[in-house]
Amino acid sequence: MSGIKSNAFTLAYTFFREPAEKVIPELRSYGFSGINLALNYHSSRDLLLRQGPQLAYLSDGFHYYQVNDQAYEPGAIKPEQKDQLPTNQVLDSVLKVAKENGFEVNAWAVYMHNSAIGMAHPDSVVTNALGNKFFSELCPSNPAVAKYAVGMSKDLASRGIDGIRAESLHFHGARHGEHHERFFIELSPITEFLFALCFCNYCKQNFEACNEDVDKLISKVAKLLLLVFEDKDPWLGKQLNLSNLAEVAGEQILKYLKCREKAVTNLYRQISEVTSGAKISFNFVDQAPLLDFNSQDAISNSWQVGIDNSQIVQIIDRYEPLIYRRESTQVAKLAENYLKNIAPNITAILRPTYPDCTSANNLSQKVDSLVGLGIREIDFYLLDTMRKSDLNNIKSVITS
């Protein structure tokens, strides 16, 4: 299947253990066109396999380069010294070797999922109707947070990268990820959504600017949540969709969601100005398929995280949906939905490993189905966790 353009999502740890002079030619030999390098990433504990088994602990909200404070406007949140590398040695080496080898390097940036900033700046995080703070989730409506996102984009764009692959540039759900989360109560999708809905001061101000009574809505949502937590969830088994949400919380909540979508869209526009000015690409790593693994119409759930696809598609260069499905038929139907309802060209992201792919044939069938739809850009997640057999499977489907 020659003609497929394929990048590997890659952690900076790859280049901590081996030099770029070794890694990049090796990746080219497997058929990769480039990497989407995690230059800003959240905390995790990962079993890395490509360079030999190693249990790695990633720091939350860490910037894998030396931050340039001059890229940030006054009033922006800036990364602290402890949340960045002391030099640019690793990144500079990667970019130099990539250029010599005609190899693409994109900055993979995780924007709003950042406990390091959240803990240091409590006013920057998502705050629900009960006043609970989600320290791992920054609020894109917050001007200081928005300036942080724009500043980081400017900083990355200035370094000679080919593009930005934006992840988590939106709101998140109640269980987006903390260590050892404990929810010892059965909650419906509707309740979880209401529990994570942000009513921070800036979200409230945005709604009030639309001549709406935000206190009335907050009171309504708080009462609904208390009803659940004091007794039981009356919406168990009820699907989370806009119609049911309006039935439960009232029509006003739909206006509120549109208001927060405008805030997210505005942030995309600001970052797009940065990337277009730097003449680099700006792709959206779309997590909508993860909101419901059984759905073939992932984009119908984008509103849950504040994404208005009709606006975002006009701003970014390309959608990159996480097409994480076990069967090739599921992959094809999900991808086809994006092509039909979003844009005629997308970059599909596959996991060539467990739990999505259990054999070379399974991966081949998935790639065949995407190519059959005319998709020629297929990225793979996550290089550091792959074994040699996984890389050989990828090589067989993108170079044959």
C-alpha positions in Angstrom: 0.0 0.0 0.0 2.7 2.4 -1.0 1.6 6.0 -1.0 0.3 6.0 2.6 1.7 8.9 4.7 2.1 7.7 8.2 3.4 9.4 11.4 4.0 7.7 14.8 2.7 9.4 17.9 5.8 9.4 20.1 6.8 10.3 23.6 9.9 12.3 24.3 11.2 9.3 26.3 12.1 7.6 23.0 14.9 10.2 22.6 15.9 10.0 26.2 17.0 6.4 25.7 18.4 6.6 22.2 19.7 9.4 20.0 17.7 10.9 17.1 20.5 9.7 14.8 19.5 6.1 15.6 15.7 6.5 16.0 14.7 8.5 13.0 16.5 6.3 10.3 15.0 3.3 12.0 11.5 4.7 11.8 12.0 5.6 8.2 13.0 2.0 7.5 9.6 0.9 8.8 7.9 3.3 6.4 7.0 6.2 8.7 7.0 9.7 7.2 7.4 11.5 10.5 6.5 11.7 14.2 3.9 13.5 16.3 6.2 14.2 19.2 4.7 14.8 22.7 6.1 18.1 23.6 3.5 18.9 26.3 1.9 15.9 28.0 -0.1 14.7 31.0 0.9 12.3 33.7 0.8 8.6 33.1 2.4 5.3 34.0 3.3 3.4 30.8 4.9 0.1 30.0 7.2 1.0 27.2 8.4 -1.9 25.1 10.1 -0.7 21.8 13.5 -0.1 23.4 13.2 -2.8 26.0 10.7 -3.2 28.8 10.6 -0.1 31.1 7.9 1.2 33.4 7.9 5.0 32.8 6.3 7.6 34.9 5.4 10.8 33.0 5.0 14.1 35.0 1.8 15.9 34.6 1.6 19.0 32.4 5.3 18.7 31.5 6.9 20.6 28.6 9.6 18.5 27.0 11.7 21.6 26.0 12.9 24.8 27.6 10.0 27.2 27.6 10.4 30.6 26.0 8.5 33.0 28.4 8.7 35.7 25.7 6.1 33.8 23.7 3.4 34.4 26.3 1.4 37.6 26.5 0.9 39.5 29.7 -1.7 37.8 31.9 -1.0 34.4 30.5 -0.3 31.4 32.8 3.3 30.3 32.2 4.7 26.9 32.8 6.9 26.7 35.9 10.5 25.7 35.8 9.8 22.4 37.4 7.4 21.6 34.5 9.9 21.9 31.7 13.3 20.6 30.6 16.3 22.7 31.5 17.6 22.8 27.9 16.4 22.3 24.3 19.1 19.8 23.6 16.7 16.8 22.9 14.3 18.8 20.7 17.0 20.5 18.8 18.7 17.2 18.0 15.4 15.6 16.8 14.7 18.6 14.5 18.2 18.6 13.1 18.3 14.9 12.3 14.7 15.0 11.0 15.6 17.8 8.6 18.6 15.9 7.3 16.4 12.8 6.7 13.4 14.5 5.2 11.4 13.4 8.2 8.4 15.3 9.5 8.2 16.4 13.1 4.9 17.7 14.5 4.3 19.0 18.1 1.8 16.8 19.8 0.4 19.1 22.5 -2.1 18.3 25.2 -3.7 21.7 26.1 -6.5 21.5 28.8 -5.6 18.3 30.6 -3.0 19.7 33.0 -2.9 19.1 36.7 0.4 20.9 37.2 -1.1 24.2 36.1 -4.4 23.4 37.7 -2.9 22.9 41.2 -0.7 26.0 40.8 -3.6 28.1 39.6 -6.9 26.9 41.2 -8.9 29.7 39.5 -8.0 28.3 36.1 -9.8 24.9 36.4 -13.2 23.6 35.6 -15.6 24.3 38.5 -19.0 22.6 38.7 -22.4 23.7 40.0 -21.5 22.5 43.5 -18.2 24.4 43.6 -16.1 21.3 43.1 -12.9 21.9 41.2 -11.5 19.5 38.6 -7.8 20.3 39.0 -6.8 18.2 36.1 -9.0 20.1 33.7 -8.2 23.7 32.6 -11.1 25.8 31.5 -10.7 27.2 27.9 -13.1 30.1 28.8 -10.6 31.4 31.3 -8.6 34.3 29.6 -5.3 33.3 31.4 -5.7 29.7 30.2 -6.5 30.8 26.7 -3.4 33.0 26.7 -1.4 30.0 28.0 -2.7 27.9 25.0 -1.9 30.6 22.5 1.6 31.2 24.1 2.5 27.6 24.0 1.4 27.4 20.4 3.6 30.4 19.6 6.5 28.9 21.4 6.2 25.5 19.6 5.6 27.1 16.2 8.8 29.1 16.5 11.0 26.0 16.8 11.0 24.7 13.2 8.3 22.0 13.6 6.0 21.1 10.7 2.8 21.4 12.6 0.8 21.2 15.8 -1.4 18.2 16.6 -3.8 19.6 19.2 -5.2 17.2 21.8 -7.6 18.1 24.6 -8.2 21.6 23.3 -11.8 21.6 24.7 -13.7 20.6 27.9 -13.7 17.0 29.3 -16.0 14.6 31.1 -16.2 13.8 34.8 -13.8 10.8 34.5 -11.1 12.1 32.2 -8.4 10.7 34.3 -6.9 10.9 37.8 -5.0 8.3 39.7 -7.2 5.9 41.7 -10.5 7.6 41.0 -13.3 6.5 43.4 -16.9 6.9 42.4 -18.7 4.5 44.6 -22.1 5.3 43.3 -23.8 4.4 40.1 -24.1 7.5 37.9 -25.9 7.9 34.6 -24.2 9.6 31.7 -26.5 12.6 32.2 -25.5 13.0 35.8 -21.8 12.6 35.0 -22.1 15.3 32.3 -23.9 17.7 34.7 -21.3 17.0 37.4 -18.4 18.0 35.1 -20.2 21.0 33.5 -18.1 24.1 34.2 -19.6 27.1 36.0 -16.4 29.0 36.7 -16.5 32.7 36.9 -15.5 33.1 33.2 -18.1 30.6 32.0 -20.7 32.4 34.0 -19.6 35.8 32.6 -19.9 34.5 29.1 -23.4 33.4 29.6 -24.4 36.6 31.4 -23.1 38.5 28.3 -25.8 36.7 26.4 -28.4 38.2 28.7 -29.1 34.9 30.4 -29.7 34.2 34.1 -26.8 32.0 34.9 -27.6 31.7 38.6 -30.9 30.2 37.8 -29.2 27.5 35.7 -26.6 26.8 38.4 -29.3 26.4 41.0 -31.2 24.0 38.8 -28.1 21.8 38.0 -27.0 21.8 41.7 -30.5 20.6 42.8 -30.4 17.9 40.2 -27.0 16.7 41.4 -28.0 16.8 45.1 -31.0 14.7 44.3 -28.7 12.0 42.9 -26.2 12.1 45.7 -28.7 12.1 48.5 -30.8 9.2 47.1 -30.2 7.6 43.7 -29.8 8.5 40.1 -33.2 8.8 38.4 -31.7 8.9 34.9 -29.9 5.5 34.9 -30.5 3.9 31.5 -31.3 7.2 29.9 -29.1 8.2 27.0 -27.1 11.4 27.1 -28.2 13.5 24.2 -29.3 17.1 23.9 -33.0 16.3 23.9 -32.9 14.3 27.1 -30.6 16.9 28.7 -33.1 19.6 28.0 -35.8 17.5 29.4 -33.9 17.0 32.6 -32.3 20.4 33.1 -34.5 22.7 31.0 -34.0 24.4 27.6 -31.7 27.0 29.1 -28.9 24.5 29.3 -28.8 24.2 25.5 -28.1 27.9 25.3 -25.4 27.6 27.9 -23.7 24.8 25.9 -23.8 26.9 22.7 -22.1 29.7 24.7 -19.2 27.6 25.8 -18.8 26.2 22.2 -18.2 29.8 21.1 -15.5 30.2 23.7 -13.7 27.0 22.5 -14.1 28.0 18.8 -12.6 31.4 19.5 -9.6 29.7 21.1 -9.1 27.6 18.0 -9.2 30.7 15.9 -6.5 32.4 17.9 -4.2 29.3 17.6 -5.0 29.1 13.9 -3.7 32.6 13.5 -0.4 31.5 15.1 0.0 28.4 12.9 -1.0 30.1 9.7 1.4 32.9 10.5 4.2 30.4 11.0 3.1 28.5 7.9 2.7 25.2 9.8 -0.3 22.8 9.9 -2.9 22.8 12.7 -4.6 19.4 13.1 -7.3 18.5 15.7 -6.7 15.2 17.4 -10.4 14.3 17.9 -11.3 12.2 20.9 -15.0 12.1 20.1 -14.8 8.4 19.2 -13.8 7.6 22.8 -16.9 9.2 24.2 -18.9 6.2 23.1 -17.0 3.1 21.8 -20.2 1.6 20.4 -21.1 4.7 18.3 -20.5 4.9 14.5 -21.5 8.6 14.7 -18.9 9.9 17.1 -19.3 13.5 15.9 -22.8 13.6 17.2 -21.3 13.6 20.7 -18.8 16.4 20.1 -21.0 18.9 21.9 -20.3 17.0 25.2 -16.8 18.6 25.2 -17.7 21.9 23.8 -16.8 21.3 20.1 -18.9 22.8 17.4 -17.7 20.7 14.4 -19.4 23.1 11.9 -17.0 25.8 13.1 -13.9 23.9 13.9 -13.7 22.3 10.5 -13.4 25.8 9.0 -10.5 26.7 11.2 -8.2 23.8 11.4 -6.3 22.1 8.6 -7.4 18.5 9.3 -9.3 16.3 11.6 -7.4 13.4 13.2 -10.0 11.2 14.9 -8.9 8.4 17.2 -10.4 5.5 15.4 -9.9 3.0 18.2 -12.1 0.0 17.3 -11.6 -3.7 17.4 -13.1 -4.7 14.0 -12.4 -3.3 10.6 -16.1 -2.9 9.9 -16.3 -0.6 12.8 -13.3 1.4 11.6 -14.7 1.8 8.2 -18.2 3.0 9.4 -16.7 5.5 11.8 -14.2 6.8 9.2 -16.9 7.0 6.6 -19.1 9.1 8.9 -16.3 11.6 9.3 -15.7 11.8 5.5 -19.4 12.3 4.9 -20.2 14.8 7.6 -16.9 16.6 8.4 -14.5 16.8 5.5 -13.5 14.8 2.4 -10.0 14.3 3.9 -9.0 13.2 7.3 -6.0 11.5 9.0 -7.1 8.4 10.8 -5.3 7.4 14.0 -5.1 3.7 14.7 -3.7 1.7 17.6 -1.8 -1.3 16.1 -1.6 -3.0 19.5 -3.8 -4.5 22.1 -6.7 -3.9 22.8 -7.6 -2.8 19.2 -5.4 -5.1 17.1 -4.6 -8.7 18.1 -3.0 -9.8 14.8 -1.3 -8.6 11.7 -4.4 -9.6 9.7 -6.6 -7.4 11.9 -4.4 -4.4 11.3 -4.2 -5.1 7.6 -8.0 -5.3 7.3 -8.4 -2.0 9.0 -5.8 -0.2 6.8 -7.4 -1.8 3.8 -10.8 -0.4 4.8 -9.4 3.1 5.3 -7.6 3.1 2.0 -10.8 1.8 0.3 -12.4 5.0 1.5 -9.7 7.1 0.0 -7.9 7.8 3.3 -4.1 7.9 2.6 -2.9 9.5 5.8 -2.9 7.0 8.7 -1.1 7.7 12.0 -0.3 5.2 14.7 -0.4 5.5 18.5 1.9 4.9 20.5 5.5 4.2 19.2 7.1 3.8 22.7 4.7 1.0 23.6 5.2 -1.0 20.4 7.2 -4.2 20.0 9.3 -5.0 17.0 6.4 -7.3 15.7 4.0 -4.3 15.9 6.4 -2.2 13.9 6.8 -5.0 11.3 3.0 -5.3 11.1 2.8 -1.5 10.3 5.6 -1.8 7.8 3.8 -4.5 6.0 0.6 -2.5 5.5 2.0 0.9 4.7 4.9 -0.1 2.4 3.6 -3.1 0.5 
